[in-house]
């Protein structure tokens, strides 16, 4: 099984029904308590949701360092900003629909504008809020937080990583947004699984190279065994990382070697349209401080790429948008690096917004002249709570058909190399609107 041994996942990671289940907010509560024990500057403020956000663990242990603000999310942010300005490290907790949903302007102006180290914990994010209903489903929170200057956004993949992310956030001298879910999801990392803010972890790599951060097998390496060594990269964040691992296992059955990149704990700046990548022509984005250029090279080496995102406010997640804007700009102006690679888009949604998100992802594939396999319907699967997507029998079938068609198309392309000449690349013609 090509799980990267360096990430030290649980042994039965593919047996979803047997895995321990825990909400990521539980990891937040445990991490906040540990952070408070390690650093007396850590204080906690809540907006009348102490137990729901798991902040009660900290409040019970450190009552003198805990403030119950009541249902006043704007005050929650501004008081925390004041405490941070005087040397404290405040954590503020509420449902993500209310913080950052209701107090976004206070977060922007009092916290981020002043670049004070307030840590914002948005619980019950996404669509998996169960009986709390649609009014509590924050699908916009990542998009709201991502464009604010000085803000780091972290979306842990399970409860263990949520604990590590909470503790690591203390060390960032600036604002941080931590995203947590209400419902239980598989716990597939371990206390020994590495975690570093700003660094991607490769959970699955079929190449098996000792240097998993730069590994890709060539076709010649494994043709003697009758196995086509074709590469696909799956990029995911949050609890969907486990679903991505399961998808990689299915691709492995088809002889497609895969690698999964988890970007949920990444700080990715959006494209600034500086056009340096056009002038430099070196396959690099000039923006520093993240791993976008490394991922661009992985996409260049891969024969197939799957772009996946949950729905955030009828659109893809903000971090994914930032990455794709920069990656496809760089690859496009450097001899169309992704041209004629196989690419597919997959979307997870509770109720609506799936097709706009699917269309967004497909636009990148079309722009790059990638070959797009189809399924027997649009590549959207529905579900809110853990396990519900598996009950979407049509959605499961759609994903299965897509996987088989993608594997077949990748094999056709590989066998056709050297036999059928591809069409010549056409120089791009740019035309603005004529007045």
Phi, psi and omega in degrees: 000123187278042170287133178298114183295339182290339181272349170053057175282170177296151185295325183261042187300332181273352181264080188302320183294337183262352183285147171299142179243132178204144178287147179296334178296334176295318177297325177298313180300317180292321180292322178295318178299315180296321178296320178294324178291328184273337186217114184288350177283345180289126175232163185227139178227139182226155181251064173065028179223044189299311182285321181299324180268003178068019178280352182296334178297316178291316183298323180290321182281324184231068183298332181283349180247017181238137179233122174269113185272346186078188182281077184208073188294327177296316176296324179306314182287315186289321177296318178298320178299320178295317178298319180295325180294339180251025169101356178275165175241088185278140167250129178242138186230139170194182170292143181300333178296332182257331176215099027262004186300310185273332187249029184302317183294322178292322176297315181298312190272313186273333182261301187284320180300324179270354179051052177262152189278059175272135179253116185261119179255111177262106181266167179057036181280162181078202185261353186271059181257004175058231185289352179292337172087177187295331181295342182254007183271103180270097176258358183259353194297318179296317179296326178290322185276325189302318186278356182284127178304143175077000183267129171262138182241127182232129180235090186295152184271337176202183185295322179297315180291329177298319178297315180295319181296320179297315180293321180291330181299332179301326184281353178271121182275066181176179183288146179222137171251125179248127185254127182228156182251160179278313189279160178287138176226162183302137174261103186241351170270172180234171175301338181268356178293127183295146176215128178214124180298128179094359181240133176281142174251132178270109182274328185226129178212111181288343184294326177073017180288147175300331178257083189292344181278354180219035190254136171204123177278144176271164181300321183293339183292334188227010180295332182296336179269002181080011184251127176283126179266086181248146188247138172227142180244129178246124181248125184213166178214162178068198180299344178290350177300321179295321176299324179295323177296318178296322178295320179298323178296322178293319177296325179299324178297332180271007180081016180258116179282135188231162175218135181247128177249122180265115184252011185294338181253029185255149171254106185239117178283149177283163178295134180260003181056039179284341177068014177295328180294331177289317182287322185280324181051044182241018179061029183230143167267137186281347181293128184269172166092007176214186186252021182302318181294324176295318180292326176301317180292326176294320177294323178297320182284333185284152174266339179220145182224131174248125175257122182230143179204143166285170180274127174236106179054051179059032180204171177290164178297149185297321180295319177298319179297317179300314180296313184293321178305313183285317183295316183282336173292312181297312182292328180292321183272358176249069176060032176050063188302332184263004183301130177069012165281157180273130182222142179221154178242141179225138184230140173246134186212149175281307185224303184221169182096357182294315183290319174301320178293318177300318179295318178302311181296319180295330179301322179294318181295319179294317181301325183274004182059040178274158179269123190248111175289155180245170171242200178263012173191181178293148187279067181230133177238143186252146176168151178243297180278160177305134180091344182290326179300325179294338178276349174281082188300323178291319178298319178297319178296319179302314181294322179294316178296318179300314181299316180292319179293323179294316178299317180297316181294320179297322178292321177299315180298318182295316181290335181278346181297132181083352180250314180244120182287134177288157176297147180295146179289132181263129178298136185291133173256125181255133182223116176275167179297139180265125177269000000 
